[in-house]
Amino acid sequence: MQRLLTQLLFISLCLFSSIISANDEPLTIELNKLQGAIDNDVTVLTGTKGEIKSFLQYRISRNASLLQEKLKQHIEETPEKLDLLKPYIVKQLTFTNQVEDYFKTQRETLMAQVGGDNDRKIMVQLVQIQREQDKLYVAEKQLLTWAAMAGIDVEGENQRFVEVLIDRADDLDSFVHYNQSRLAQAVADVTVAGKDASSEQTAVVVELKERLEQSSTSLSTAIDLLDELGQDTAIYKQTLFSISGDITQDVLNFEVASSLLSEWVSIAKNQALENGASVMFKLIIFSLILFLSSLVGKIVKRIVQKTVSNSKLKFSYLLQDFFVSMVGKVVFALGLLIGLSQLGFELAPLLAGFGIAGVIIGFALQDTLSNFASGMMILIYRPFDVDDLINAAGVTGRVSHMSLVSTTIKTLDNQRLIVPNNKIWGDTINNITVEHQRRVDLTFGIGYGDSIEHAEKVLNDIVMAHPKVLQDPEPMVKLHVLGESSVDFIVRPWVKPIDYWDVYWDITREVKMRFDAEGISIPFPQRDVHIYQAT
């Protein structure tokens, strides 16, 4: 099959070369380049074997795909030159029709061979043909659209294409139902066999699953193409939904919904009559398990809270809250899984589904997961705790609460800010209150005519007299710089972090009052201006 497809492609592309070479418009320069590469490889291919032949076939296929992409690009970007591309479109349609006839012949040949010892192998080949036909029909639909845009009369071809797709959808619909029934029987056989199930039985289940998946995919492709052509596909969508369980916007129309609803109501009635008592008992057990898991979760939370609060590891309050909240959720989740198993759900496929969903959600919520990882790093390394005054991510305030994705900070003017954890962890974290001592940095200036010793004594008296100033480390009062307008002293007392602003404001106020009382001036910037009068 692959050899014949390659030959058909070569014939079609060689027919292209005579058209392309006759046209030197800039529009076809890229097409000429690709076609030349394909022609060279086709010439060399006839005398090659083995790995080199496979490589050349791959490169020809790749260049052919690039040629089609360039064709699409020119049609979309330069529709005014669509007439120049008509020959390409016509030849492509001819080529797809040839491949379509080939697939039809191959299917008929394989179907005629069914009934012998190679049925499974034949079915695998039929599934492979379905996969190749999907690509073919999608390409043919695009070519018909381009042909209509170019003014080519394709009304008859469109009608034929619709009839082909309807026949294909009918066949696939039957094939899907057939594979579904076979798969159900094969799964039942494996279930009955249990641990004694043979590898042959397991292989049949895997093979039927693959066949059902491919048939469903092909049916979905046929439905999409028929929808684009304005055909009624409600019955096919019902089949597709019964297999996949995916509700899409296309499926939710009145005909499909009403048919599915009536089917579900019928199934529900039968199940209620046959298994009503058993289902009710299972629901009671499920509710009881959830209640007990919730109760056990609360007890475990209390135990963990006492443990982490009295632990010698000295967990931060944030880490304690994390452990307490997580343990309750884990216990309830385990109870939920046990309850679902009592209802008859298979936990292995369910957990596998959660794993796949987790991967999908992980890609969709990358920023949230980044916040989660940053939250874990903050909990582990403990750069701050509840009630600490911090400066992080451009925000200054006290930490009031933290989750795995964000940290709540109350600013000094009592605003509540919720900051993502990755912003905090990715920036400099300044924990202002984590240390037991903090230095207050003050600067005071006196005039050049004032006594340095007198000012220094006054500043020392003020600092040492304040009750909240710590004596160890010793406060510092030093002459710092000789400024343009003042002689500046630095005053650096040590205080408890909670007393920082009280000491800052008290000393500033006291210095002003004492300087005024002692006759020490506090200069402001000034300049002497000399005016010279020339005669």
C-alpha positions in Angstrom: 0.0 0.0 0.0 2.8 2.5 0.9 4.6 1.6 -2.3 1.5 2.4 -4.5 0.8 5.6 -2.6 4.4 6.7 -3.1 4.1 6.0 -6.8 0.9 7.9 -7.1 2.5 10.8 -5.3 5.5 10.7 -7.7 3.3 10.7 -10.8 1.2 13.6 -9.5 4.3 15.6 -8.5 6.0 15.0 -11.8 2.9 16.3 -13.6 3.2 19.4 -11.4 6.8 20.0 -12.7 5.7 20.7 -16.2 3.2 23.3 -15.0 5.6 24.9 -12.5 8.5 25.3 -14.9 6.3 27.2 -17.3 5.6 29.9 -14.8 8.4 32.2 -13.5 6.2 34.4 -11.3 7.7 35.2 -7.9 4.6 33.5 -6.5 6.0 30.0 -7.5 9.7 30.4 -6.7 9.4 28.5 -3.4 7.2 25.9 -5.1 9.8 25.4 -7.9 12.6 24.9 -5.3 10.6 22.3 -3.4 9.6 20.6 -6.6 13.2 20.5 -7.9 14.3 18.8 -4.6 11.5 16.2 -5.0 12.3 15.5 -8.7 16.0 14.9 -7.8 15.1 12.5 -5.0 12.6 10.7 -7.2 15.3 10.2 -9.9 17.8 8.8 -7.3 15.1 6.7 -5.5 14.6 4.2 -8.4 18.1 2.8 -8.0 18.3 2.7 -4.2 17.5 0.0 -1.6 17.3 -0.4 2.2 17.9 2.4 4.6 18.8 4.9 1.9 15.5 4.2 0.1 13.6 4.8 3.3 15.5 8.0 3.9 14.7 9.3 0.4 11.0 8.4 0.8 10.9 10.3 4.0 12.5 13.4 2.5 10.1 13.2 -0.5 7.1 13.0 1.8 8.4 15.8 3.9 9.0 18.1 0.9 5.6 17.2 -0.5 4.0 18.3 2.8 6.0 21.5 2.7 4.9 22.1 -0.9 1.3 21.8 0.2 1.8 24.2 3.1 3.3 26.7 0.7 0.4 26.3 -1.6 -1.9 27.0 1.3 0.1 30.0 2.3 0.0 31.5 -1.1 -3.8 31.0 -1.4 -4.4 32.7 2.0 -1.9 35.5 1.5 -2.3 36.3 -2.2 -5.9 35.5 -3.1 -5.8 37.9 -6.0 -3.3 35.5 -7.7 -5.5 32.5 -7.2 -5.7 31.8 -10.9 -2.0 31.0 -11.1 -2.6 28.2 -8.6 -5.5 26.5 -10.4 -3.4 23.9 -12.1 -1.9 22.8 -8.8 -5.4 22.5 -7.2 -6.8 20.5 -10.1 -3.8 18.1 -10.1 -4.1 17.6 -6.3 -7.8 16.8 -6.7 -6.9 14.2 -9.4 -4.3 12.7 -7.1 -6.6 12.4 -4.1 -9.2 10.7 -6.2 -6.6 8.1 -7.3 -5.6 7.5 -3.8 -9.2 7.3 -2.7 -9.9 4.6 -5.3 -6.8 2.7 -4.2 -8.0 2.7 -0.6 -11.4 1.5 -1.7 -9.9 -1.4 -3.6 -7.7 -2.3 -0.7 -10.6 -2.4 1.7 -12.6 -4.6 -0.6 -9.7 -7.0 -1.1 -9.1 -7.2 2.7 -12.8 -7.7 3.5 -12.9 -10.6 1.0 -10.2 -12.3 2.9 -12.0 -12.2 6.3 -13.0 -15.6 7.6 -9.6 -17.3 7.7 -6.9 -17.6 10.3 -5.6 -14.1 9.7 -8.7 -12.2 10.7 -7.0 -10.2 13.5 -4.2 -9.2 11.2 -6.7 -8.1 8.5 -8.6 -6.0 11.0 -5.4 -4.3 12.0 -4.8 -3.4 8.3 -8.3 -2.1 7.9 -7.8 0.1 10.9 -4.6 1.4 9.4 -6.5 2.2 6.2 -9.1 4.1 8.2 -6.3 6.2 9.7 -4.9 7.1 6.3 -8.4 7.8 4.8 -9.0 10.4 7.6 -6.0 12.4 6.4 -7.1 12.0 2.8 -10.6 13.2 3.2 -9.5 16.2 5.3 -7.1 17.2 2.5 -9.7 16.6 -0.2 -12.2 18.9 1.6 -9.6 21.6 1.8 -8.8 21.2 -2.0 -12.5 21.5 -2.8 -12.8 24.7 -0.9 -9.8 26.1 -2.7 -11.2 25.0 -6.0 -14.5 26.8 -5.3 -12.5 30.0 -4.4 -10.6 29.8 -7.7 -13.9 29.6 -9.6 -13.6 25.9 -10.6 -16.9 24.1 -11.0 -16.8 21.5 -8.3 -20.6 21.1 -7.7 -20.6 17.5 -9.0 -17.4 16.7 -7.1 -18.9 18.1 -3.9 -22.0 16.0 -4.3 -19.9 12.9 -4.8 -17.7 13.8 -1.8 -20.8 14.1 0.4 -22.1 10.7 -0.7 -18.7 9.1 0.0 -18.6 10.7 3.5 -22.1 9.5 4.3 -21.3 5.9 3.2 -18.1 6.1 5.3 -20.0 7.4 8.3 -22.5 4.6 8.0 -19.8 2.0 7.8 -17.9 3.5 10.8 -21.1 3.7 12.8 -21.6 0.0 12.4 -17.9 -0.7 12.9 -17.9 1.2 16.2 -21.0 -0.7 17.6 -19.4 -4.0 16.5 -16.1 -3.2 18.2 -17.9 -2.0 21.3 -19.9 -5.2 21.7 -16.8 -7.3 21.0 -14.8 -5.3 23.6 -17.5 -5.7 26.2 -17.5 -9.5 25.7 -13.7 -9.7 25.8 -13.6 -7.7 29.1 -16.3 -9.9 30.5 -14.2 -13.0 29.6 -11.1 -11.6 31.3 -13.1 -10.6 34.4 -14.5 -14.1 34.7 -11.0 -15.7 34.2 -9.6 -13.3 36.8 -5.9 -14.2 37.6 -6.2 -17.2 35.2 -6.7 -14.9 32.2 -4.4 -15.8 29.4 -2.1 -13.4 27.6 -4.1 -14.1 24.5 -7.3 -12.8 26.2 -5.5 -9.7 27.4 -4.1 -9.0 24.0 -7.5 -9.3 22.5 -8.8 -6.6 24.9 -6.0 -4.3 24.1 -6.4 -4.8 20.4 -10.2 -4.2 20.5 -9.6 -1.0 22.5 -7.3 0.3 19.9 -9.7 -0.6 17.1 -12.6 1.1 19.0 -10.5 4.2 19.6 -9.5 4.5 15.9 -13.0 3.9 14.7 -14.3 6.6 17.0 -11.6 9.0 15.8 -12.4 8.3 12.2 -16.2 8.7 12.8 -15.5 12.0 14.6 -13.5 13.2 11.5 -16.3 12.2 9.2 -18.8 14.0 11.4 -16.8 17.2 11.3 -16.5 17.1 7.5 -20.2 16.4 7.1 -21.1 19.3 9.5 -19.0 21.7 7.4 -20.9 20.5 4.3 -24.3 21.2 6.1 -25.3 17.5 6.5 -27.4 16.0 9.4 -25.1 14.0 11.7 -27.2 13.6 14.8 -27.4 9.8 14.7 -23.6 9.6 14.3 -23.0 12.0 17.2 -25.2 9.9 19.4 -23.0 6.9 18.6 -19.8 8.9 19.2 -21.1 10.2 22.6 -22.1 6.7 23.7 -18.5 5.6 23.2 -16.5 8.6 24.4 -18.8 10.2 26.9 -17.6 13.6 25.7 -20.4 16.3 25.6 -19.4 18.9 23.1 -21.3 21.9 21.7 -22.0 20.1 18.5 -23.6 17.1 20.4 -25.9 19.3 22.4 -28.6 19.8 19.8 -32.2 18.8 20.3 -32.2 15.6 18.3 -29.1 14.1 19.9 -30.1 15.3 23.4 -33.7 13.9 23.1 -32.5 10.6 21.8 -29.8 10.3 24.6 -32.3 11.4 27.2 -34.9 8.8 26.3 -32.2 6.1 26.3 -30.9 7.1 29.7 -34.4 7.2 31.2 -35.0 3.7 29.9 -31.8 2.4 31.3 -32.5 4.2 34.6 -35.9 2.5 34.9 -34.5 -0.9 34.3 -31.7 -0.4 36.7 -34.1 0.9 39.4 -36.4 -2.2 39.0 -33.6 -4.7 39.0 -31.0 -3.2 41.3 -32.9 -0.6 43.4 -32.5 -2.3 46.8 -28.8 -3.0 46.2 -28.1 0.5 45.0 -29.9 2.0 48.0 -27.9 -0.1 50.4 -24.6 0.9 48.6 -25.6 4.6 48.8 -26.3 4.3 52.6 -22.9 2.6 53.0 -21.2 5.4 50.9 -22.8 8.1 53.1 -21.8 6.3 56.3 -18.2 6.0 55.1 -18.1 9.8 54.2 -19.5 10.6 57.6 -17.0 8.4 59.4 -14.1 9.8 57.3 -15.1 13.3 58.2 -15.3 12.5 61.9 -11.9 10.7 61.8 -10.5 13.6 59.9 -11.5 16.0 62.6 -10.0 13.8 65.3 -6.7 13.4 63.4 -6.5 17.1 62.9 -6.7 17.7 66.6 -4.0 15.1 67.3 -1.7 16.6 64.6 -2.3 20.1 65.9 -1.3 19.1 69.4 1.7 17.2 68.0 3.1 20.0 65.8 2.5 22.7 68.4 4.4 20.8 71.0 7.1 19.4 68.7 10.8 20.0 69.5 11.2 20.8 65.8 9.6 24.2 66.5 7.4 24.4 63.4 6.3 27.8 62.3 2.7 28.7 62.7 2.3 28.6 58.9 3.7 25.1 58.7 1.5 24.0 61.6 -1.6 25.3 59.8 -0.5 23.5 56.6 -0.1 20.1 58.3 -3.4 20.4 60.2 -5.4 21.4 57.1 -3.7 18.8 54.8 -4.1 15.9 57.1 -7.9 16.4 57.3 -8.2 16.6 53.5 -6.1 13.5 53.0 -8.2 11.4 55.5 -11.4 12.6 53.8 -10.0 11.8 50.3 -9.1 8.3 51.4 -12.6 7.9 52.8 -14.1 9.1 49.5 -12.0 6.5 47.5 -13.1 3.7 49.9 -16.7 4.9 49.5 -16.5 4.9 45.7 -15.1 1.4 45.7 -18.2 0.3 47.7 -20.3 1.8 45.0 -18.6 -0.5 42.4 -16.1 2.0 40.9 -12.8 0.6 39.8 -10.2 2.7 41.6 -7.3 1.8 39.3 -8.8 3.5 36.1 -10.1 6.3 38.3 -6.7 7.0 39.7 -5.1 6.7 36.3 -7.7 9.2 35.0 -6.8 11.6 37.9 -3.1 11.3 36.9 -3.9 12.2 33.2 -6.2 15.0 34.4 -3.4 16.2 36.7 -0.9 16.4 33.8 -3.5 18.4 31.7 -4.3 20.7 34.6 -0.6 21.1 35.3 0.0 22.5 31.8 -3.1 24.8 32.1 -2.2 26.1 35.6 1.5 26.6 35.4 1.4 29.9 37.2 -0.7 28.4 40.0 1.7 25.4 40.3 4.6 27.9 40.5 2.8 29.6 43.4 2.3 26.2 45.0 6.0 25.3 44.7 7.0 28.7 46.1 4.5 28.2 49.0 6.2 24.9 49.8 9.6 26.5 49.8 8.4 29.2 52.1 6.9 26.6 54.5 10.1 24.6 54.5 12.7 27.3 54.9 10.5 29.6 57.1 11.7 33.1 56.1 8.8 34.6 58.0 5.9 33.5 60.2 2.5 34.8 61.2 2.6 38.4 62.7 6.1 39.0 61.3 6.6 42.5 59.8 8.1 41.9 56.4 9.0 43.7 53.2 8.6 41.5 50.2 7.4 41.9 46.6 7.3 45.6 47.1 4.9 45.3 50.0 5.5 46.2 53.7 3.2 44.8 56.4 2.4 42.1 58.8 1.8 38.5 57.7 -1.8 37.5 58.7 -2.3 34.3 56.8 -0.8 32.1 54.2 -2.0 29.4 51.8 -0.1 27.3 49.3 -0.7 29.8 46.5 -0.7 33.2 48.2 0.2 35.1 51.4 -2.1 37.7 53.0 -0.3 40.8 54.3 -1.8 43.7 56.3 0.0 46.9 55.6 0.8 49.5 58.3 -2.2 51.5 57.2 -4.5 48.4 57.6 -4.9 47.4 54.0 -5.2 43.7 53.2 -3.0 42.6 50.3 -3.0 39.1 48.9 0.4 38.5 47.2 1.2 35.4 45.1 3.8 33.2 46.7 6.0 33.1 43.6 6.3 36.9 43.7 7.5 36.7 47.3 9.9 33.8 46.9 11.3 35.2 43.7 12.1 38.5 45.4 14.2 39.7 48.3 12.4 39.0 51.6 13.2 41.4 54.4 11.9 40.1 57.7 11.9 43.2 59.9 10.8 41.7 63.2 12.5 38.3 63.1 15.5 39.7 65.1 15.2 40.6 68.8 17.0 43.9 68.4 16.8 46.7 65.8 18.9 49.8 65.3 17.3 53.2 64.8 19.3 55.4 62.4 18.9 59.1 63.0 20.8 62.1 61.7 20.8 65.6 63.3 22.7 68.7 62.2 24.0 71.7 64.1 25.4 75.0 62.9 29.1 75.6 62.3 29.1 78.2 65.1 27.7 75.8 67.8 29.8 73.8 70.2 30.3 70.2 69.1 31.0 69.0 72.7 27.8 70.6 73.9 25.6 69.1 71.1 27.2 65.7 71.6 26.5 65.8 75.3 22.9 66.8 74.8 22.3 64.0 72.2 23.9 61.4 74.6 21.7 62.5 77.5 18.5 62.3 75.3 19.3 58.8 74.1 20.4 57.4 77.4 17.3 58.9 79.2 14.8 57.1 76.9 13.4 54.1 78.7 13.0 51.9 75.6 16.6 52.3 74.4 18.6 49.2 75.1 21.9 49.6 76.9 23.4 46.5 75.2 24.4 47.0 72.4 25.6 50.5 73.5 24.0 53.4 71.6 26.2 55.4 69.3 26.4 59.2 69.0 29.2 60.3 66.6 30.1 63.3 64.5 29.5 62.1 61.0 30.1 64.7 58.2 30.7 68.3 57.7 27.9 69.3 55.3 27.4 72.4 53.2 25.3 74.1 55.8 25.5 71.9 58.9 27.7 69.7 61.1 25.9 66.3 61.1 25.8 63.8 64.0 24.6 60.2 63.6 22.5 58.9 66.5 22.0 55.1 66.5 20.3 53.6 69.5 19.2 49.9 69.7 15.6 49.0 70.5 13.2 46.1 70.4 11.6 45.8 67.0 8.2 46.6 68.4 9.5 49.9 69.9 11.2 51.1 66.7 8.9 53.9 65.7 8.2 55.0 69.3 11.9 55.6 69.9 12.3 57.2 66.5 9.6 59.8 67.0 10.3 60.4 70.7 14.0 61.1 70.2 13.3 63.4 67.1 10.9 65.4 69.2 13.1 65.6 72.2 16.2 66.7 70.2 14.2 69.7 68.7 13.0 70.8 72.1 16.4 70.4 73.8 18.3 72.1 71.0 16.0 75.1 71.3 16.3 75.2 75.1 20.2 74.8 75.0 20.6 77.4 72.3 21.8 75.0 69.7 20.8 75.9 66.2 19.4 73.5 63.6 20.5 75.0 60.3 18.8 74.8 57.0 20.5 74.9 53.6 21.8 78.4 52.9 24.3 80.2 50.6 26.1 83.5 50.9 25.6 85.7 47.8 28.3 88.4 47.2 27.4 91.3 44.9 30.2 93.3 43.3 29.5 96.6 41.6 32.0 97.6 38.9 32.5 101.3 38.0 
